[in-house]
């Protein structure tokens, strides 16, 4: 099962549209995750229409329309793994221990907010993944998203994809 992970798209403030390379990943993904800060409902509509399955949450920059359609926290089980998706996890320092304590029944937590890619494993085995942002790199050298595979109850092939700099 192929996964596509993104967060913090901030459309149309940070970009006018999602990058073509990211959109090209949609048909290849069995499940698409978006960890919040969509900002516009058009992006949610687009991903709902082009994704086989969409798991999304709202973020701190999402208004009432998005909050009415998306939860703050989403849980899903895929291929024997328990996933959680949330926008904010707090400061980087202590993140693994804090998230492991808050989400003891999860195998993978997908999150956003910082625009900083993150891939670590907490004591006890919780995998924490932040795909960064495909549209707003902030202090990072590249805009990013992630892909991964779930196979036989294992998360494999986690890849951080760097997008070309927009001109």
MARNU-312856 format. One record per residue: residue in three letters; residue number from 1; x, z, y of N, C-alpha, C in turn. Coordinates in steps of 0.1 Angstrom, whole numbers. Layout:
% residues N
  residu  num     nu     nw     nv    cau    caw    cav     cu     cw     cv
     ala  NUM      X      Z      Y      X      Z      Y      X      Z      Y
...
//
This chain:
% residues 167
  residu  num     nu     nw     nv    cau    caw    cav     cu     cw     cv
     unk    1      8      0    -12      0      0      0      9      0     12
     unk    2      7    -10     21     15    -11     33      9     -5     45
     unk    3     16      3     52     11     10     64     18      5     77
     unk    4     10      5     88     15      1    101     12     13    110
     unk    5     22     18    117     21     30    125     24     27    139
     unk    6     15     31    149     18     29    163     12     41    171
     unk    7     16     42    183     11     52    192     13     48    206
     unk    8      6     55    215     10     54    230     10     40    235
     unk    9     -1     32    232     -1     18    237     -4     17    252
     unk   10    -11     27    257    -13     27    272    -17     14    278
     unk   11    -26      7    272    -30     -6    278    -42     -3    287
     unk   12    -43    -11    298    -34    -21    303    -24    -16    313
     unk   13    -22     -3    314    -12      2    324      2     -1    321
     unk   14      7      1    309     21     -1    306     24    -15    301
     unk   15     14    -22    297     16    -37    293      2    -43    294
     unk   16      1    -56    294    -12    -63    295    -18    -64    281
     unk   17    -10    -65    271    -15    -67    257     -5    -61    247
     unk   18     -9    -60    235      0    -56    224     10    -67    221
     unk   19     22    -64    218     32    -74    215     28    -83    203
     unk   20     31    -96    204     27   -105    193     33   -101    180
     unk   21     45    -96    180     51    -92    167     43    -81    160
     unk   22     38    -71    168     30    -60    163     17    -66    158
     unk   23     11    -74    166     -2    -80    161     -1    -88    148
     unk   24     11    -95    146     14   -102    134     15    -93    122
     unk   25     17    -80    124     18    -71    113      4    -67    108
     unk   26     -6    -68    116    -19    -63    113    -25    -69     99
     unk   27    -24    -82     97    -30    -87     85    -22    -83     72
     unk   28     -9    -79     74     -1    -74     63     -3    -60     59
     unk   29    -10    -52     68    -12    -38     66    -25    -35     59
     unk   30    -24    -26     49    -36    -21     43    -42    -10     51
     unk   31    -34     -2     58    -39      8     67    -31      8     80
     unk   32    -38      9     91    -31     10    104    -34     24    110
     unk   33    -24     30    115    -25     43    121    -22     41    136
     unk   34    -30     48    144    -27     49    159    -28     63    163
     unk   35    -18     69    168    -17     83    171    -20     86    185
     unk   36    -29     79    192    -34     83    205    -28     77    217
     unk   37    -34     79    228    -31     73    241    -33     58    240
     unk   38    -45     54    237    -49     40    237    -51     36    252
     unk   39    -58     45    259    -62     43    274    -74     34    275
     unk   40    -74     23    269    -86     14    270    -93     12    257
     unk   41   -106     10    257   -114      8    245   -112     -6    239
     unk   42   -107    -15    247   -105    -29    242    -94    -29    231
     unk   43    -84    -20    232    -74    -19    222    -80    -13    209
     unk   44    -88     -3    210    -95      2    198   -104     -9    192
     unk   45   -112    -16    200   -120    -27    195   -112    -37    187
     unk   46   -101    -41    193    -92    -51    187    -87    -46    174
     unk   47    -81    -34    173    -76    -29    161    -87    -27    150
     unk   48    -98    -22    154   -109    -21    145   -113    -35    139
     unk   49   -113    -45    147   -117    -58    142   -107    -65    134
     unk   50    -94    -62    135    -83    -69    128    -77    -60    117
     unk   51    -81    -48    116    -75    -39    106    -84    -38     93
     unk   52    -78    -38     82    -85    -35     70    -91    -21     70
     unk   53    -82    -12     75    -86      2     76    -78      8     88
     unk   54    -85     15     97    -79     20    109    -80     35    109
     unk   55    -69     43    110    -70     57    112    -64     60    126
     unk   56    -73     65    135    -69     67    149    -74     80    154
     unk   57    -67     85    164    -71     97    171    -70     95    186
     unk   58    -76    103    194    -74    102    209    -63    110    213
     unk   59    -57    106    225    -46    113    231    -50    119    244
     unk   60    -40    125    251    -43    132    263    -46    123    275
     unk   61    -43    110    274    -46    101    284    -59     93    281
     unk   62    -66     96    271    -78     89    267    -90     95    273
     unk   63    -99     87    279   -111     92    286   -122     94    276
     unk   64   -134     97    282   -146    101    275   -150     91    264
     unk   65   -149     78    268   -154     68    258   -146     68    245
     unk   66   -132     69    247   -124     69    235   -126     83    227
     unk   67   -127     94    235   -129    107    229   -142    107    221
     unk   68   -152    100    225   -165     99    218   -164     91    205
     unk   69   -154     82    204   -153     74    192   -142     79    183
     unk   70   -132     87    187   -121     91    179   -119    106    179
     unk   71   -115    111    168   -113    126    167    -99    130    173
     unk   72    -97    142    175    -84    147    179    -74    148    168
     unk   73    -79    150    156    -71    151    144    -78    144    132
     unk   74    -71    135    125    -77    127    114    -70    130    101
     unk   75    -77    132     91    -71    134     77    -75    122     68
     unk   76    -66    118     60    -69    107     50    -60    109     39
     unk   77    -64    105     27    -56    105     15    -54     90     11
     unk   78    -41     87      9    -37     73      5    -28     74     -7
     unk   79    -31     68    -18    -22     67    -29    -17     80    -34
     unk   80    -25     90    -33    -21    104    -37    -14    112    -27
     unk   81    -12    107    -15     -5    114     -4    -16    118      7
     unk   82    -14    130     12    -23    136     22    -17    134     36
     unk   83    -24    126     44    -19    122     57    -28    130     68
     unk   84    -21    133     78    -28    138     90    -23    130    102
     unk   85    -32    128    112    -28    120    124    -32    129    136
     unk   86    -23    131    145    -26    139    157    -18    133    169
     unk   87    -22    135    181    -14    130    192     -2    139    196
     unk   88     -5    151    199      6    160    203     10    171    193
     unk   89     22    173    192     28    184    183     36    194    191
     unk   90     37    193    204     45    202    212     59    198    213
     unk   91     68    207    218     82    204    220     89    200    207
     unk   92    100    192    209    108    188    197    114    200    190
     unk   93    119    210    198    126    222    192    115    230    185
     unk   94    118    232    172    109    239    163     97    231    158
     unk   95     97    218    160     86    210    156     83    210    141
     unk   96     94    209    133     92    209    118     85    222    113
     unk   97     91    233    117     85    246    113     71    248    118
     unk   98     68    245    130     55    246    136     45    238    129
     unk   99     48    225    126     39    216    120     37    220    105
     unk  100     48    224     98     46    228     84     37    240     83
     unk  101     38    249     93     29    261     93     14    257     96
     unk  102     13    248    105     -1    244    109     -8    235     99
     unk  103      0    227     92     -5    217     83      1    218     69
     unk  104     -1    230     62      5    233     49      0    224     38
     unk  105    -11    217     39    -17    209     29    -14    194     30
     unk  106     -6    191     40     -3    176     43     10    173     36
     unk  107     12    160     33     24    154     29     31    147     41
     unk  108     23    140     49     28    132     60     20    135     73
     unk  109     26    137     84     20    139     97     24    128    106
     unk  110     15    119    111     18    109    120     14    114    134
     unk  111     23    113    144     20    118    157     26    109    168
     unk  112     23    112    180     27    104    192     31    113    203
     unk  113     27    109    215     28    116    228     42    114    235
     unk  114     53    116    228     66    116    235     71    102    237
     unk  115     66     92    230     72     78    230     86     78    224
     unk  116     90     89    218    103     89    212    101     89    196
     unk  117    107     79    190    106     78    175    111     90    169
     unk  118    105     94    158    109    106    151    106    104    136
     unk  119    115    108    128    114    108    113    122    119    107
     unk  120    115    130    104    122    141     98    113    147     87
     unk  121    119    155     79    111    162     68    113    177     70
     unk  122    102    185     71    102    199     73    106    206     59
     unk  123    110    218     60    112    226     48     98    227     42
     unk  124     98    225     29     85    224     22     80    210     19
     unk  125     87    200     26     84    186     23     75    178     32
     unk  126     70    184     43     61    177     52     70    166     60
     unk  127     66    154     59     73    143     66     66    141     79
     unk  128     74    141     90     68    139    103     73    126    109
     unk  129     63    118    113     66    104    118     60    102    131
     unk  130     68     98    141     64     93    154     69     79    155
     unk  131     60     69    156     65     55    157     70     51    171
     unk  132     70     60    181     73     56    194     62     49    200
     unk  133     65     40    210     55     32    216     58     17    216
     unk  134     49      8    213     52     -6    213     51    -12    227
     unk  135     47     -4    237     45    -10    250     52     -2    262
     unk  136     56     10    259     62     19    269     74     27    264
     unk  137     86     22    266     98     28    259    102     40    266
     unk  138     98     43    278    102     54    286    117     55    286
     unk  139    123     66    281    138     68    281    145     62    269
     unk  140    137     54    261    143     49    249    148     35    251
     unk  141    158     30    243    163     17    246    153      5    242
     unk  142    144      8    233    135     -2    229    120      3    227
     unk  143    111     -5    228     97     -2    224     97     -3    209
     unk  144     89      5    202     90      5    188     76      7    181
     unk  145     76      5    168     65      8    159     71     10    145
     unk  146     64     15    135     69     18    122     60     11    112
     unk  147     67      7    100     59      3     88     64     12     77
     unk  148     56     14     67     60     22     55     51     17     43
     unk  149     55     22     32     48     18     19     44     31     12
     unk  150     33     31      6     29     42     -3     28     36    -17
     unk  151     36     42    -26     36     37    -39     38     48    -49
     unk  152     29     49    -59     30     60    -69     31     74    -63
     unk  153     23     76    -53     23     90    -46     35     93    -38
     unk  154     43     83    -34     55     84    -27     55     75    -14
     unk  155     60     81     -3     62     73      9     76     67      8
     unk  156     76     54      9     89     47      8     90     36     20
     unk  157    102     31     21    104     19     30     99     22     44
     unk  158    102     34     49     98     37     63    108     30     72
     unk  159    103     21     80    112     13     89    107     14    103
     unk  160    117     17    112    114     17    126    117      3    132
     unk  161    108     -3    137    110    -17    142    111    -17    157
     unk  162    122    -23    162    125    -24    176    119    -37    181
     unk  163    112    -36    193    106    -48    199    116    -54    210
     unk  164    116    -67    211    124    -72    222    120    -67    236
     unk  165    129    -66    245    126    -62    258    118    -73    265
     unk  166    107    -68    272     98    -77    279    105    -82    292
     unk  167    103    -94    296    109    -99    308     99    -98    320
//
